[in-house]
């Protein structure tokens, strides 16, 4: 009888994981950057009026450095990039604003992923990132990004799927060992 109870619990956990996977698969399209917007970035030449792939990639590296410096979760980094890419795919952005946008995306992601006690202060983020914007600039940028993304920040990302697949594989291997 005890084996039957364990088996039923494992089946319920597996069903729950598969249901989560299905939910994220259904929502994924909503949190992907617009392909047309990304194509414009990829095809952009380097000049002072548009964001090119090199600038975007440099900002990604900056965000990784901030994530590592503050000891935040990888999920924070992935979400910051997701927010950045979705925003860049929607808006035509001048390179001089990219620093402020990147820091703002980092701050938004940290607020969503991290525990409140681990979120760095806005002044620390500005100082460490060497961003040329002020705290009030970041507040204005946060408002713009929030409105353009319809306040939808908690996104389904590739990391979401990796975590789910990993959990499913662990569950499957533990199920096989117990039988």
PELINGI-V945503 format. One record per residue. N is the residue number from 1. RES is the residue in one small letter. SS is DSSP state (A for helix, B for strand, O for the rest). OMEGA is omega in whole degrees, 0 to 359 (NA if undefined). NEAR is the number of other C-alpha atoms within 12 Angstrom. Layout:
n->N res->RES ss->SS omega->OMEGA near->NEAR
n->N res->RES ss->SS omega->OMEGA near->NEAR
This chain:
n->1 res->x ss->O omega->179 near->7
n->2 res->x ss->A omega->178 near->8
n->3 res->x ss->A omega->179 near->12
n->4 res->x ss->A omega->179 near->12
n->5 res->x ss->A omega->178 near->11
n->6 res->x ss->A omega->180 near->16
n->7 res->x ss->A omega->179 near->19
n->8 res->x ss->A omega->179 near->15
n->9 res->x ss->A omega->179 near->16
n->10 res->x ss->A omega->178 near->24
n->11 res->x ss->A omega->179 near->19
n->12 res->x ss->A omega->179 near->15
n->13 res->x ss->A omega->179 near->21
n->14 res->x ss->A omega->178 near->25
n->15 res->x ss->A omega->179 near->17
n->16 res->x ss->A omega->179 near->18
n->17 res->x ss->A omega->179 near->25
n->18 res->x ss->A omega->177 near->22
n->19 res->x ss->A omega->176 near->16
n->20 res->x ss->A omega->179 near->23
n->21 res->x ss->A omega->179 near->26
n->22 res->x ss->A omega->179 near->17
n->23 res->x ss->A omega->180 near->18
n->24 res->x ss->A omega->176 near->26
n->25 res->x ss->A omega->179 near->21
n->26 res->x ss->A omega->184 near->15
n->27 res->x ss->A omega->188 near->19
n->28 res->x ss->A omega->184 near->22
n->29 res->x ss->A omega->183 near->17
n->30 res->x ss->A omega->186 near->21
n->31 res->x ss->A omega->176 near->31
n->32 res->x ss->O omega->176 near->31
n->33 res->x ss->O omega->177 near->28
n->34 res->x ss->O omega->184 near->23
n->35 res->x ss->A omega->180 near->18
n->36 res->x ss->A omega->179 near->18
n->37 res->x ss->A omega->179 near->25
n->38 res->x ss->A omega->178 near->25
n->39 res->x ss->A omega->178 near->18
n->40 res->x ss->A omega->178 near->23
n->41 res->x ss->A omega->182 near->34
n->42 res->x ss->A omega->183 near->22
n->43 res->x ss->A omega->183 near->15
n->44 res->x ss->O omega->174 near->22
n->45 res->x ss->O omega->182 near->15
n->46 res->x ss->O omega->174 near->17
n->47 res->x ss->O omega->185 near->15
n->48 res->x ss->O omega->186 near->15
n->49 res->x ss->O omega->181 near->17
n->50 res->x ss->O omega->176 near->26
n->51 res->x ss->O omega->178 near->35
n->52 res->x ss->O omega->181 near->29
n->53 res->x ss->A omega->181 near->23
n->54 res->x ss->A omega->180 near->19
n->55 res->x ss->A omega->178 near->29
n->56 res->x ss->A omega->181 near->32
n->57 res->x ss->A omega->176 near->20
n->58 res->x ss->A omega->178 near->19
n->59 res->x ss->A omega->176 near->35
n->60 res->x ss->A omega->178 near->30
n->61 res->x ss->A omega->177 near->22
n->62 res->x ss->A omega->181 near->30
n->63 res->x ss->A omega->176 near->43
n->64 res->x ss->A omega->179 near->28
n->65 res->x ss->A omega->178 near->24
n->66 res->x ss->A omega->180 near->36
n->67 res->x ss->A omega->181 near->36
n->68 res->x ss->A omega->181 near->19
n->69 res->x ss->A omega->182 near->18
n->70 res->x ss->A omega->178 near->26
n->71 res->x ss->O omega->182 near->18
n->72 res->x ss->O omega->182 near->31
n->73 res->x ss->O omega->174 near->26
n->74 res->x ss->A omega->179 near->28
n->75 res->x ss->A omega->177 near->32
n->76 res->x ss->A omega->178 near->38
n->77 res->x ss->A omega->182 near->40
n->78 res->x ss->A omega->179 near->34
n->79 res->x ss->A omega->178 near->41
n->80 res->x ss->A omega->178 near->41
n->81 res->x ss->A omega->179 near->43
n->82 res->x ss->A omega->179 near->37
n->83 res->x ss->A omega->179 near->44
n->84 res->x ss->A omega->183 near->46
n->85 res->x ss->A omega->178 near->41
n->86 res->x ss->A omega->179 near->36
n->87 res->x ss->A omega->180 near->39
n->88 res->x ss->A omega->179 near->40
n->89 res->x ss->A omega->180 near->30
n->90 res->x ss->A omega->190 near->26
n->91 res->x ss->O omega->171 near->27
n->92 res->x ss->O omega->187 near->22
n->93 res->x ss->O omega->175 near->30
n->94 res->x ss->O omega->181 near->21
n->95 res->x ss->A omega->182 near->26
n->96 res->x ss->A omega->180 near->19
n->97 res->x ss->A omega->187 near->27
n->98 res->x ss->A omega->180 near->36
n->99 res->x ss->A omega->179 near->34
n->100 res->x ss->A omega->179 near->37
n->101 res->x ss->A omega->181 near->45
n->102 res->x ss->A omega->179 near->50
n->103 res->x ss->A omega->179 near->48
n->104 res->x ss->A omega->178 near->43
n->105 res->x ss->A omega->177 near->46
n->106 res->x ss->A omega->181 near->50
n->107 res->x ss->A omega->178 near->44
n->108 res->x ss->A omega->180 near->40
n->109 res->x ss->A omega->179 near->39
n->110 res->x ss->A omega->179 near->38
n->111 res->x ss->A omega->182 near->27
n->112 res->x ss->A omega->189 near->27
n->113 res->x ss->A omega->190 near->26
n->114 res->x ss->O omega->172 near->24
n->115 res->x ss->O omega->187 near->14
n->116 res->x ss->A omega->182 near->14
n->117 res->x ss->A omega->181 near->12
n->118 res->x ss->A omega->183 near->18
n->119 res->x ss->O omega->180 near->26
n->120 res->x ss->O omega->178 near->28
n->121 res->x ss->O omega->181 near->20
n->122 res->x ss->A omega->180 near->29
n->123 res->x ss->A omega->177 near->22
n->124 res->x ss->A omega->179 near->19
n->125 res->x ss->A omega->179 near->34
n->126 res->x ss->A omega->182 near->27
n->127 res->x ss->A omega->184 near->17
n->128 res->x ss->A omega->181 near->21
n->129 res->x ss->A omega->185 near->32
n->130 res->x ss->O omega->177 near->20
n->131 res->x ss->O omega->182 near->28
n->132 res->x ss->O omega->182 near->22
n->133 res->x ss->O omega->180 near->26
n->134 res->x ss->O omega->177 near->22
n->135 res->x ss->A omega->179 near->22
n->136 res->x ss->A omega->174 near->16
n->137 res->x ss->A omega->180 near->22
n->138 res->x ss->A omega->178 near->31
n->139 res->x ss->A omega->177 near->21
n->140 res->x ss->A omega->179 near->17
n->141 res->x ss->A omega->178 near->29
n->142 res->x ss->A omega->179 near->31
n->143 res->x ss->A omega->180 near->19
n->144 res->x ss->A omega->181 near->21
n->145 res->x ss->A omega->181 near->35
n->146 res->x ss->A omega->180 near->25
n->147 res->x ss->A omega->182 near->16
n->148 res->x ss->A omega->179 near->20
n->149 res->x ss->O omega->177 near->30
n->150 res->x ss->O omega->177 near->18
n->151 res->x ss->O omega->179 near->19
n->152 res->x ss->O omega->183 near->23
n->153 res->x ss->O omega->183 near->36
n->154 res->x ss->O omega->190 near->29
n->155 res->x ss->O omega->169 near->35
n->156 res->x ss->O omega->182 near->31
n->157 res->x ss->O omega->176 near->33
n->158 res->x ss->A omega->179 near->24
n->159 res->x ss->A omega->176 near->22
n->160 res->x ss->A omega->180 near->27
n->161 res->x ss->A omega->178 near->24
n->162 res->x ss->A omega->178 near->17
n->163 res->x ss->A omega->180 near->20
n->164 res->x ss->A omega->179 near->26
n->165 res->x ss->A omega->179 near->21
n->166 res->x ss->A omega->179 near->16
n->167 res->x ss->A omega->179 near->21
n->168 res->x ss->A omega->179 near->25
n->169 res->x ss->A omega->177 near->17
n->170 res->x ss->A omega->179 near->18
n->171 res->x ss->A omega->182 near->25
n->172 res->x ss->A omega->180 near->21
n->173 res->x ss->A omega->177 near->15
n->174 res->x ss->A omega->175 near->18
n->175 res->x ss->A omega->182 near->20
n->176 res->x ss->A omega->181 near->12
n->177 res->x ss->A omega->183 near->9
n->178 res->x ss->A omega->180 near->13
n->179 res->x ss->O omega->NA near->12
